[in-house]
Amino acid sequence: MALCWISIHSVVVVWSIMCSFTANVRSSPCAEVHAPSTVVLAGSPVTVSCYIKEDCPLTKGQDFHVEWPYQANLNYSDVANQNKSIYEIIIHKFTDRTAVLHCAICKHEDCNVVAGVEIKAANPPPALQNLTCLLNLTVPYSLLCTWNPGEETSSIPTTYTLHTEIRNQVFKYVPAPGKHFYRVPRNGFALFYKVQVYVEAVNALGRTTSEHWAMDPMETVKLDTPEIQKVGTEKYGCLRHKWSLSEPQRWIVKHMYIEIRLTPMHGKVSDRQQVTFSKHSKPGTVDVCDLLHGMMYQSEMRVRYRSSPWSEWSHPTVATTLIKAPTGRLVTWLKLLGQSANRRHRAELFWKPSLQFRANSMNVSYIVSLVRPPSQRKTVCNTFQQHCSFQIPVDVRKIHLTAVNTAGKSSPTEVAVYKHTEQDPVAYLRVYPESEESVLTEWSSPVSSAVGTYVLEWKALHEEIPQISFEIVDKNQSSLVVAGLEPYQPYNISIYPKYKDGIGQPYTVMAYTRQKAPSKSPEPQFGEIRSSYVELYWDEIPLQNRNGIITSYRVFYWDDENSVRVTDLEGTEKRVVLKDLRPSSMYNIILMTSTTGGSINGTTVTVKTPSIDAFEIVLVVIPACVGLTLLFLGVFTCFSNNQCLKKCLWPMIPDPANSSIKKWTIASSLQDIPSFKEVKDPVLVYLSHFSLLSLSEKELWKGNPSTSEYLHSCKWSYDGKSVNDDHSDSSRDSGIYNSGSQTESVPYATVVFANSYRSQPAAPPAYLRSESTQPLLGEEEPSSPRPYEKMLTQAEPSEADHFSTFQEDLGSKQERVSLWEDFPMLKSLEVKGSSHQA
């Protein structure tokens, strides 16, 4: 039957090639076009000839030439032929998949196509690849073989033949056209015996054969899913599985391999690796040991025959191992929070299983106890969680942590209590992204070299109740990869150095495994709005929407004229003032938020600046006027007379040391003396010049009634010596003024003036004050001296002392000279010698 089908198929192929050849040779009453073959090897040369018939009406008695019109540029050349009726060309490299060559008879520029031929370019069949066979044990048994034909040539047909050889007997199978697989029936192969298999491809240009493959059909079978009939527990840490193959395949009993996958069902140990058990076994029972005690496992099984493909996993079956008391120690991390209050510390204790710890049951609780000497224990926590908060008295030095299940308790894990928590931190902590689920942490040792271990702690900030995880790191280690994190979420990572007698301060940084643009940008709110500026502020983005560390903000704003301006801000700022705005203008504002992973624009908000009001005009005009005034004063100061400016801004203070006494006259002195009145508060008067009054006692009492009344009213008495008329020696001008009603005496000078410095009227002073800065004797406050007046002697006016003291009983000249030493400026007024007489 197979040989008959092959013969019929060969006849069909030859017939189709001949039909194609006859169809491709196009002829007419004038010419015929011939080619060696209508299917040629791609890239090979092709010779085409055009035969012009003698009875062609287009050529009789006319001059003509032959051309080969073609749409593409053919690289061809004419071939000389002795027969003038045959025109040949040779195409040096034919690469078109399909081409039609026409022969045209041309007269001058008028051409007529008289014949043509269609030529196809193709390749031999490519090498066949990936020949595979798969045994199907479902009745009826069959062997399905498939292959990859490679790049097929669609222009010419290709025939495929599958060959199987068993005990020198060859079977051939031809699939349907266009199919690249064939299902070999049961008589074409043998079980548990090597079979040779290969495929042959044939087309008009050649043939190709795949590699011969020797295989046992049983090693290609994919068995049905096995069935776990029962899972039992007979000893600690083991599960016994009873299984079998499907009903049609139970006859297979040798060379079977099984694989059992057990997964813990408890959530707290879901991160443990699943247990995979492989074994060469017959159908029946198999034990899987070294499992956790008291743990619920989900069991799945698959099988295969020798190296055949694995079957699908069976349906899961759940079983629990026998319960046992917990074993092993726990890894702990104790944190003391804040200062002690009422002789107690607030504390948090975290723990996790070590590699040696076995809970040995599904439900495990933990007991935290405070240990006081000698052996007193006080339970402060009994929880199913892996952390606990409590208070520790200052005299407690140890804590015991115990795991408990229904079968018993574990040995207590001892936790030391460190009371010193303010020791040196590490020098730095740096975090680098490692992958989307992990980061690399690096730190340096603190200044102190007494570090025992490090505690690396991390927690997710986006969770409502952050779960703290930690890792104990050896003192010689300075880096660690933290895994199991979520991308685009913030984490606080801290490193604590543990010393022999305490724990150092933490060094904390916030980190992300990956960063991207924030999920949203904050919407700006408006604060103060003025005609020239607008205040903006906004709230922080929630942590779960940041997707990274906010590095900067950028504010875009533009008016109706589309004049765009940009203001950049740091990521920590939440307020900005947009300045230099135009009054009565509409502005559009966009806030862009950026992280190192990208940026996002917020919504557009609009604000209109108000017009300028009267208050703002005043704020502008007043500073301008003040500025112009100051500018005018500055210019006036630079270009004006310095003396005039000096008189305008400050008075000319006369210098008593440079005064001329010889210019004094009695008349000028008397006419400048104003009438005295009773004035309580003295008035400071600027002097144009000053004079020392030199009058006799008679003239004093007779010259001015008001003055005499004033002097008598003050009850001043005088007892002194007379001086010569020429004031020849003012060092001898001394006298003693005694006030009967006053206990304090003030020696000073009387200065008489004609007009004030600025020639303005002034009230008559009760006394006249000198501009000297010499402190007054007997006064606690020199700035407020008591009123005084110059007293005259009973001698002639020329014999009056110019200055007198109020000290009594100065018996010697040495005492009066020492008294002058207390008044250096008044001493400089002494006139010595007769050269100063008027």
Sequence and secondary structure as in RCSB ss.txt:
>XXXX:A:sequence
MALCWISIHSVVVVWSIMCSFTANVRSSPCAEVHAPSTVVLAGSPVTVSCYIKEDCPLTKGQDFHVEWPYQANLN
YSDVANQNKSIYEIIIHKFTDRTAVLHCAICKHEDCNVVAGVEIKAANPPPALQNLTCLLNLTVPYSLLCTWNPG
EETSSIPTTYTLHTEIRNQVFKYVPAPGKHFYRVPRNGFALFYKVQVYVEAVNALGRTTSEHWAMDPMETVKLDT
PEIQKVGTEKYGCLRHKWSLSEPQRWIVKHMYIEIRLTPMHGKVSDRQQVTFSKHSKPGTVDVCDLLHGMMYQSE
MRVRYRSSPWSEWSHPTVATTLIKAPTGRLVTWLKLLGQSANRRHRAELFWKPSLQFRANSMNVSYIVSLVRPPS
QRKTVCNTFQQHCSFQIPVDVRKIHLTAVNTAGKSSPTEVAVYKHTEQDPVAYLRVYPESEESVLTEWSSPVSSA
VGTYVLEWKALHEEIPQISFEIVDKNQSSLVVAGLEPYQPYNISIYPKYKDGIGQPYTVMAYTRQKAPSKSPEPQ
FGEIRSSYVELYWDEIPLQNRNGIITSYRVFYWDDENSVRVTDLEGTEKRVVLKDLRPSSMYNIILMTSTTGGSI
NGTTVTVKTPSIDAFEIVLVVIPACVGLTLLFLGVFTCFSNNQCLKKCLWPMIPDPANSSIKKWTIASSLQDIPS
FKEVKDPVLVYLSHFSLLSLSEKELWKGNPSTSEYLHSCKWSYDGKSVNDDHSDSSRDSGIYNSGSQTESVPYAT
VVFANSYRSQPAAPPAYLRSESTQPLLGEEEPSSPRPYEKMLTQAEPSEADHFSTFQEDLGSKQERVSLWEDFPM
LKSLEVKGSSHQA
>XXXX:A:secstr
 HHHHHHHHHHHHHHHHHHHHHHHEEB SSEEEE S SEEETT  EEEEEEE TT TTTTTS  EEE   SS   
EEEE  SSTTEEEEEES    SEEEEEEEEEETTEEEEEEEEEEEEE      EEEEEEEE SSS EEEEEEE  
S  SSS  EEEEEEEETTEEEEE   TT  EEEE GGG  TTS EEEEEEEEETTEEEE   EEE GGGG     
 EEEEEE  STT EEEEEE  GGGTT  SSEEEEEEEEE  GGGTTS  EEEEEE  SSEEEE S  TT EEEEE
EEEEETTS        EEEE      BS EEEEEEEEEEEETTEEEEEEEEEE TT B  SS  EEEEEEEETTT
EEEEEEEESSSEEEEEEETT  EEEEEEEETTEE   EEEE   EEEE   S EEEEEEETTEEEEEE   S S 
EEEEEEEEEETTSSS  EEEEEEETT  EEEEES  TT  EEEEEEEEESSEEE  EEEEE SS    S     E
EEEE SS EEEE     HHHH S EEEEEEEEE TT   EEEEEETT  EEEE S  TT EEEEEEEEEETTEEE
E   EEEE     HHHHHHHHHHHHHHHHHHHHHHHHHHS HHHHHHHHS     GGG  GGG  HHHHHHT   
    SS     BS  EE    HHHHHHH HHHHHHHHHHTEEEEE    TT  BGGG  EEEEESS S       
EE SSBTT       SS         TT S TTS         SS GGGS SS B      SHHHHHHHHTT HH
HHTT  BSGGG  
